[in-house]
Amino acid sequence: MAQQAAHTASPAGLRVAVVGGGPAGLMAAQQLALAGVQVDLYDAMPSVGRKFLLAGRGGMNITHAEPYAQFVTRYGASAVPLRPMLDAFGPQAVRDWVHGLGLETFVGTSGRVFPTDMKAAPLLRAWLHRLRVAGVQFHMRHRWLGWRDGALLLQGPEGEVLVQADAVVLALGGGSWARLGSDGSWLPVLVRHGVAVAPLQPANCGFDVDWSSHFSARYAGEPLTTVAIAARTADATMAYRQGQFVVTAGGVEGSLIYALSAALREQINADGHATIYLDLLPDFSAERVLAEVQRPRGARSMASHLQSRLGIKGVKAGLLRECLSKEAYADTAMLAQAIKRLPLRLLRPRPIDEAISSAGGVRWEALQGCMLAALPGVFVAGEMVDWEAPTGGYLLTACLAGGQAAARDALQWLAAR
């Protein structure tokens, strides 16, 4: 039999349950507590912010400093519904919020914004201190199961618990990094209650390639630096991005691949595969590459010639051998063309649990603001909603903005009652 949770009511007599202790849930809790509402935050893990901490291990990228008009376009088709949330809590507001926690920030050469110490842990500690001072009560190891008799049903350390709340904010994350709590188990629960959802899919992910065993064994783990990729986008145009990525034993991954992953995933969904075109020498014109390849090479092998004239060696040389037939490799015109536009066939995205983030979730048409139309008084935030963004601070900014928006909508709904 489920236990009835007992909590002290707030002075205003209102209690909101926030389920999920990631950035969106913590921001919702902050805004609600500052408005004088009693907030009880529940999370299935032993501590909050686990994905937040892991994401910050390589440098805590909090947002991006590019012009705001360009910033909002990074959310693709979801830029329109996200725009009001980002207008209210955008990149500068994120920096101001971090400064308010007592940490300074700086803009890196790429435009990404970081705390000065580059770490996530001090930021999370300062944030949790603020929340506790504001009266937020934390309940760890409480997994949300749905509802029973109008109350939230959670599995706690000592069994099932029923929680009564005046409003609920769900911020349960997407489907990536399940070991840190974002396992997507909430999706069928909402479907049973009539909420329209899109299937969860990997985003900011790697892709499988059918490498030969020789290439895979020799080059797995090798980085491809100073390259560019051309790929077809959703509107049938070609996107061209320069950067770097890594060859894996079974495919490709890394920042340049992640930046195009949404378009590549959708192309695979539509066609069963996707083709990207690698420019192995983006700083060289096609004319220069052709001229260098066709220079007399005497007794030198083509591999030695390419290294001498164009600096192509290692994994770049291996890719040319892997992707071209012997006839194409021996034809200088075809070889020069391949150096600037080498086709690479991607078979499928890597599994969602390996992805940095996920796409899919609660559809925008299922929402009235941030409230579920099918479940009045229940609000959603963060990666539960069907939007996606590239890495670079865009994910965190939208999660924080969504958490604040869900809290604002919850407060307005409570006030209207």
Secondary structure, DSSP 8 states (H G I E B T S, - for coil): --EE------TTS-EEEEE--SHHHHHHHHHHHHTT-EEEEE-SSSSS-HHHHHHTTT----EE-S-HHHHGGGGGGGHHHHHHHHHHS-HHHHHHHHHHTT--EEE-TTSEEEETT--SHHHHHHHHHHHHHTT-EEE-S-EEEEEETTEEEEEETTEEEEE--SEEEE----SS-GGGT---THHHHHHHTT--EEEEEEES--EE----HHHHHHHTT-EEEEEEEEEE-TTS-EEEEEEEEEE-SSEEESHHHHHTHHHHHHHHHHHS-EEEEEES-TTS-HHHHHHHHTS--TTS-HHHHHHHHH---HHHHHHHHHHS-HHHHH-HHHHHHHHHSEEEEE-EE--GGGSSEEEEEE-GGGEETTEETTSTTEEE-GGGBS----TTTHHHHHHHHHHHHHHHHHHHHHHH-
